[in-house]
Amino acid sequence: MSDVSSTTAASGQAAPATTHQQHPIGIYVKVWILLFVLSTFSYLVDYFHFESYLRWGLIITLMLLKAGLIVAIFMHMAWERMALVCAILVPPIALLVLVGMMASEAGHTFLTRLLFFH
């Protein structure tokens, strides 16, 4: 590292500043508009009085789409290395899988108790 700094100092050139990636503002505006549209759809689900699993399925799907856009673009995950993306996304996904397994086992336990104890 000292060889590089002495070379640039000896040649009279300024050392390059830390460079970082500059993203075009257009992508942020497009994502912001898409988030607005997805939020509008989310409100329309209530406005049109969808009920039961359709309602909750649409709300959760729209919520996950919005969260994914926010994480990918505004938190710059779309431009990160795969190791960092995996380090951030794998633990919550693993927790969701474990919660799903726990819910499945809870249903099985409940049905078993109904069958044998009532």
N, C-alpha and C positions, 0 to 999 in steps of 0.2 A: 504494500500500500504506500510506503514512503517513497519507493521508486517512482510511482505514478505521480505523486504530488511534487517530487523534486523535478521530474521531467517537465511537467506543465509549468512549474515556476521558472525553470531555466529557459524555457522557450518563450516566456513572456505572455503566454496565453492564460486566460483566466480558467480556473477549473470549472467544469460544467456544473450548473446548479442541479439539484435533485429534480429529476424529471418525473412527472406523473401524467397519467392518461387523462385527457380532457374529452368528455363525452359531449356530443352535440346537444343543444338544448331542445331540439325538435323531438328527440325521443322522450324526454321528460314531459313535454306538452302532450304528445300522443298518448302516453301512459296515463297522464292525469285525466285526459278526456275519456279514455277507456274505463278508468276507475269511476268516473262520474256516470257513465252509461251503465256499468255493472251495479252501481248503487241505485240508480233509477229502476233497474229491473228488480232489485231487491225490495224496493218500496212497492213496486207494482204487484209483487206477489201478495202483499197484504191488501192492497187496494182492490184486487180482483177476488179476494176472499178464497184463495186456494186453501184447502184443508188437508189435514192428516199427513201422511208420509210424503205426498207430493210437495206440500208447503215446506216441510222441514228439509226435504231433499234439495229443493231449489235454493232455499236460504243457505244451507251449508255449502252447496256447490258454488254459489256466487261468492260467499265469504272466503272459501279457499282460493278461488280465482283471484280475488282482490288481494288476499294475503300473499299469494305467490308473485303477483306483479310487484307488490311493494318490496318484497324481499329481493327479487331478481333485479329490479331496476334501481329503486331508491336506496337500497342497502348495497348495491353494486355487486351482488352475488353472481350475476351473469358474466362478470368479467374476472372473477377470482379463479385461482387454481382449484382443481378438483379436490385436492386434499383438504383445503379449507372448507369447501362446500360440503364435503362429506362430514367433516368434523362438526359442522353446525347443524346439518339436516338429519344425519343418521340417528342421534339420540332421541329427538322428538318422535321420529317415525318408529323407533324401537319401543318407546313408551306407548304410543298408540296401539301397536301390535299387542303389547303386554296387557293393556287395558281391555282390548277386544277379547283376548284369551280369558281374562279374569271375568268379564261379563258373560262369556259363554259358559264358563264353569259355574258361575253364580246361577244361571238359568237351569243348568243341569242339577245343581244341588237343590234348588227350590222345587223342581219337579220331583226329584227323588224323595224329598221330605213330604211332599203332598201325597205321593204314592204309598209310602210306608208308615207314616205317622198320623194319617187322618182316616 
